[in-house]
Amino acid sequence: MKVNAHSNFWLRSSVYSGTNTRSLIPGLFNGLGARRILLVSDAGLENAGVVKKVAETFEQQKLGAKAEIVGQFLDVTQDAASKCVNEALKYAREVHADAILAIGGGSVLDTAKALKYGLYKGITDINDSIPSGFLYEGFPKAQSMNIPHISVATTAGTGSEVSPIAVIYNEHKKVKMNIYNVFLSSDVAILDPELTVGLPSDITAFTGADALTHAIEAIISPAATSITDAYAYQAIRVIEKNLPRSVKDGANIEARMEMLHGSMMGITAFCSALNAIPVHNFAHAYGALFRIPHGLANAVLLPVVMESIPDLYLQKAHLIAEAFSVKIQDEDSKGILAKVVEKLRVFLSDLGLPSDFSGYGMNQSDMERILKAVMTDPAAANYPMSEELIMSVVSKVSPVRIN
């Protein structure tokens, strides 16, 4: 980071972590002045009983409580589609909700943040507020939205429960849009490891890979500071130790708790050092075009991008290696980076994650679409890549021959 550059490290959400911290939610909503709460989640979490576990805390503590759940919106789909946001906006107004309780992974939490933004701005179609695909609102335009908002994370990956970014999928343009506003972050984030125990091992693996990608892209960012490095470094350490444990034994509460902490630290560093994010750039493109889960896309792309753009990673290679428990001796930065990438490939493979997108039926005609999607993604603004570089990465992860 240049000495004369400005940086902003923003911590807005109050974080409650530990077993059964969900029991605190009714009291926290009362403290925030909520009255009519809309619960936002998805069908999978409803079927798994997670929604009930959280909702029943209101029944247990109903005596004297002022805040109540007046409706449940459980139709959130993968990638926080704009249609879901618009339906949630309509339903929230029908039940006169004045507060939001989000229970889920990144798609649910991002839908809830876009819902809050839409309610505050009086929007009926969220797409109208992001015509260029990226909306940044800093001070003084960004103001408190005064909508009590609690997020309950059920995956350790996106860290969306504390981030100021909502990523919304525009189905019409087939592109992922971004809203950045510091007040999008939850007032309170609940990290209750018991609610992640039922997460399947494959989803545990690729959501964890998303958290790891956040930390690595934060640590190598041109906008990184010693503050963001501290969060990113510790996130990598925690994930390296606890993600394999969480995948191997999903009921390991200690590992699940640590992964929630690692995820939260990773996204905190990522958002405050936001600049060059080529891995996410590619992942957004592949996710939008082929509906590949975001964490899975990051898992496939991370080692390939790191070895394809070495100049971006060399300066911090030693720091990543140290955090990721890579044994180094007398190697120079290029040798260290090579060892990091090598361990990363083994690490991800041992988690059962794929090394390419061979399961998604891509053909030669898709290559031009991928190129365009990568070059026009909002993430490309800070770190544009050449067509040659993009196609080099694409050739390594897409199961078709590039002519």
NORNOR-V337951 format. One record per backbone hydrogen bond with DSSP energy under -1.0 kcal/mol. NH is the residue of the N-H (numbers start at 1). CO is the residue of the C=O. Records with the same first field share a line. If there is no record, write none. Layout:
BEGIN
NH->CO / CO
END
This chain:
BEGIN
5->2
14->187
16->189
18->191
21->18
23->20
24->21
25->22
28->24
29->25
30->26
31->27
32->28
33->30
34->29
37->68
38->99
39->71
40->101
41->73
46->42
47->43
48->44
49->46
50->45
51->45
53->49
54->50
55->51
56->52
57->54
58->55
60->56
61->57
65->62
68->35
70->37
73->39
76->41
80->77
82->169
85->81
86->82
87->83
88->84
89->85
90->86
91->87
92->88
93->89
94->90
95->91
97->92
98->36
99->36
100->148
101->38
102->150
103->40
104->152
109->105
110->106
111->107
112->108
113->109
114->110
115->111
116->112
117->113
118->114
119->115
120->116
121->117
122->118
123->118
128->125
129->126
130->127
133->130
135->178
137->180
142->138
150->100
151->188
152->102
153->190
154->104
162->159
166->179
168->177
169->80
170->175
174->170
175->170
177->168
178->133
179->166
180->135
181->164
184->181
187->149
188->149
189->14
190->151
191->16
195->192
196->193
199->196
204->200
205->201
206->202
207->203
208->204
209->205
210->206
211->207
212->208
213->209
214->210
215->211
216->212
217->213
218->214
219->215
220->216
224->221
229->225
230->226
231->227
232->228
233->229
234->230
235->231
236->232
237->233
238->234
239->235
240->236
241->237
242->238
243->239
246->242
247->243
248->244
249->245
252->249
253->251
256->252
257->253
258->254
259->255
260->256
261->257
262->258
263->259
264->260
265->261
266->262
267->263
268->264
269->265
270->266
271->267
272->268
273->269
281->277
282->278
283->279
284->280
285->281
286->282
287->283
288->284
289->285
290->286
291->287
297->293
298->294
299->295
300->296
301->297
302->298
305->301
306->302
307->303
308->304
309->305
312->309
313->310
314->310
317->314
320->316
321->317
322->318
323->319
324->320
325->322
326->321
336->332
337->333
338->334
339->335
340->336
341->337
342->338
343->339
344->340
345->341
346->342
347->343
348->344
349->345
350->346
352->349
353->348
357->397
360->357
366->363
367->364
370->366
371->367
372->368
373->369
374->370
375->371
376->372
380->377
381->378
390->386
391->387
392->388
393->389
394->390
395->391
397->393
398->394
400->398
END
